[in-house]
């Protein structure tokens, strides 16, 4: 699905009020931990995924409001998980392209 430019807000239009919903904040943290585990990322990346998902939601206030109206917190968390998975895929691909020091050194122990 392609996104229209109007799907995201400008800096002045961002809405962080969803962070006032404790259940939502807690579930974002839980989902991020699951994504980190599923993609084999470092545990310290949980906070990064949460922050990126929060930003992605903040610039889409209309979508967040519609999600809450349709199905509550679960819909918003589902949307946020999509952002987290996209980011995790990028990070995993980056990690797969890196060469380890052992590979660079070769088998010099022989």
N, C-alpha and C positions, 0 to 999 in steps of 0.2 A: 504494500500500500504506500503510495507516495504521499508525502506530507506537503501541505500547502504552506506557504510562507506565513500565513495568518494563524497556523496552528500553534505557533510559539509566541511568547510575549516579548516585549522590549524590556530593557532593564527597569524602566519605570513601572511596568505592568506585572512584574513578577509577584507571586503571592506565596509567602512562606507560612501562611496560617495553618496549613495541614500539619505542621510540626507541633501544633497545640493539641493534637489528638494522640494521647499516650499509646494507645493500642497500635496505631499506625507506625509510630516511631519504633516501637518494640518489634513489630513484625518486619519492618525493613531491615533491622539488625539481624534477625533470625534468617531471613531470606538471603541476605548477603553472606552469612556464614555458610549456608547451604551451597550457594554458588561457588564460593571459594573452595569448599570441599569437593564439589562435583568436578571442578576444572583443575584441581590440583595446584591451586595458587597458594602463596604464602599467607599465613593467618593474619599478618599485619595489613593485608589488602582489604579486609572486611570494612574497615572504616572508610577507605577510599571508595569502595563500591557504594556504600551508604551515601557518602557525600555527593557522588556523581548522580546517583538516583534522585536524591533530594533536589539537586539543581535541575535535573531534567523535569521533575514534577513542578518545581517552582515556576519554570518558564512556560508551563502548560496549565495555567489556572482553570481554564474553561474545561479541559479534559478531566482534570482532577475533580472539579465540581460535578461534572456529569457522571463520573465513576461513582462518586459517593452517593449521588442521587439514585443511580441504577441499582447498585449492589453493596454499597458501603465500603468499608475499609478494604475488604478482600479484593475488590476490583482495582483499587489504587495500588495495592501491593502487587497484584498480578502485572499491572502496567510497569511498575518500578522494576520488577524482576526481569522483564524484557530488556530494560536499559542495562541492568547489571550483567545479564548474560552476554549482551552485545559487547560490553566492555571487557568481560572475562575472556571472550573469544579473541579479542585483539591482544590482550596481555598474554594469553597462552601462545598465540602465534609468534609474538615477539620473543617469548622465552624459547620456543622451538628453533628460532633462527640463531640463537646465541651459540657460540662455540665454547666449550669448556676449556680450561687451562690444560687439563689432562689430554684432550684431543689435540691441542696445539703443540704440546710438548712431545707427543708421540710416545713410543715405548722405549725410553732411554734407560730403563732399568735393566735391560738385557746385558 
